[in-house]
Amino acid sequence: ANYPYDESRSGALASEYSASPDDDTFKEIAMAYANAHADMASVNRPGCHVNGPDQSEAYNFGKQGGVTNGADWYSLKGGMQDFNYLATNAFEITLESGCNKYPLENELENEWNRNREALLAYLWEAHIGIKGIVSDDTGFLENAIISVVNPTGHTPKPIRHDVTTGVYGDYYRLLTPGRYEVTANHPGHYPAQRIVTVPQRQSSARILNFKLEPIRYEDGALFFDPPFIRYQHVLGDQPRIYKRSLFEKVTNTLLEAKDTPKQ
């Protein structure tokens, strides 16, 4: 079970571990599949022959739990799992299910049986982390941004991968067990912040809803639009849209509006 990033940060073709901001979550998802598979995580499963029939040339991924970081195996530029993670809300892994790319028809039932429980375990991973609705007094807020910070340790660590809400204000954020600081914001609204603890075992994602308050002038006109910093789209810079301090922007805008003389 291969998880992002597939491309090395240096751009080198040589193997090097290339962690995404959600590295822990991807490892959990990949291990959920591998551990439920018939033998993906088994140290006794023979590896695939690489350059010849000599078994010593085959690598057994079972020795590392049946999972691998993509670039740690070999660097691949432009893979779907990297693109979908960087450009959408999706968390995607790549499954290398066997050495034979074109199994015979009479082998397919056995392959299904070997992967059935793993597929079900993988689907259940959709329930880890948090989910909820972002709304205001007028209804659901589409394209609200959900940001997550891990506040433990000496310095809070932002997970530099935001997700956005759907047309009904719904969001889904996969997270491993732990304590997190979650912020929801939307243009024209004050950001809202909540603390949530994700438990060790989950049968359903923790529900964390947000109701945002609109920002208005004294005469009731909306004026706020949060700025963004767009990182360069290269893996070495951990590409993702990431925001400046919303509180600072709101404060400065309010002060400027207050000091501006009316005409």
BELMO-V323706 format. One record per pair of residues at least 6 apart in sequence whose C-alpha atoms are under 8 Angstrom apart, sorted by the first residue. I is the first residue (numbers start at 1). J is the second residue. Records with the same first field share a line. If there is no record, write none. Layout:
# BELMO-V323706
I: J  J
This chain:
# BELMO-V323706
1: 30  31  33  34  66  67  68  93  94  95  96
2: 30  67  68  69  70  93  94  95  96
3: 26  27  30  67  68  69  70  81  92  93  94
4: 18  19  20  23  26  69  70  71  81  82  92  93
5: 18  19  20  69  70  71  81  82
6: 18  69  70  71  74  75  76  77  79  81  82
7: 18  70  71  75  76  77  78  79  82  235
8: 15  16  17  18  71  72  75  76  235
9: 18  234  235  236
10: 236
11: 75
12: 75
13: 74  75  76
14: 74  75
15: 71  72  73  74  75
16: 71  72  73  74  75
17: 69  70  71  72
18: 69  70  71  72
19: 69
20: 238
21: 159  160  161  238
22: 159  161
24: 176
25: 174  175  176
26: 91  93
27: 67
28: 176
29: 122  125
30: 67  93
31: 65  66  67
32: 118  121  122  125
33: 118  119  121  122
34: 40  41  65  66  67  118
35: 41  65  66  118
36: 117  118  121
37: 114  115  116  117  118
38: 114  115
39: 45  114
40: 61  62  65  66  97
41: 61  62  63  64  65  66  67
42: 62  63  65  66
43: 60  61  62  63  65
44: 62
45: 60  62
46: 55  58  59  60
47: 55  58  59  60  61
48: 58  59  60  99
49: 55  57  58  59
50: 57  58
51: 57
61: 67  68
70: 76
81: 91  92  93  94
82: 92
84: 90  91  92
85: 91  92
86: 161  239  240
88: 163
89: 163  164
126: 174
127: 174  202  203  204  205
128: 174  175  176  202  203  204  205  206
129: 172  173  174  175  176  177  198  205  206
130: 172  173  174  175  198  205  206  207  208
131: 170  171  172  173  205  206  207  208  209
132: 170  171  172  207  208  209  210
133: 140  165  168  169  170  171  208  209  210
134: 140  141  142  144  165  169  170  171  184  209  210  211  212
135: 141  169  210  211  212
136: 211  212  213  214
137: 211  213
140: 167  168  169
141: 165  167  168  169  186
142: 164  165  166  167  168  169  170
143: 164  165  166  167  169  186
144: 164  165  169  184  185  186  187
145: 162  163  164  165  183  184  185  186
146: 162  163  164  165  171  182  183  184  185
147: 158  159  160  161  162  163  182  183  184
148: 158  159  160  161  162  180  181  182  183
149: 156  157  158  159  180  181  182
150: 156  157  158  159  179  180  181
151: 157  179  180  181
152: 179
160: 238  240  242
161: 240  241  242
162: 240  241  242
163: 171  172  173
164: 171
165: 171
175: 198
176: 198
177: 197  198  199  200
178: 197  198  199  200
179: 195  196  197  198
180: 195  196  197  198
181: 193  194  195  196
182: 193  194  195  196
183: 191  192  193  194
184: 191  192  193  210
185: 191  192  212
186: 226
187: 224  225  226
188: 214  215  222  223  224  225  226
189: 212  213  214  215  224
190: 212  213  214  215
191: 212  246  247
192: 210  211  212
196: 208
198: 206
214: 222
215: 222  223  224
216: 222  223  224
217: 223
224: 250
226: 243  246  249
227: 243  244
228: 241  242  243  244
229: 241  242  243  244
230: 240  241  242
231: 237  238  239  240  241  242
232: 239
233: 239  240
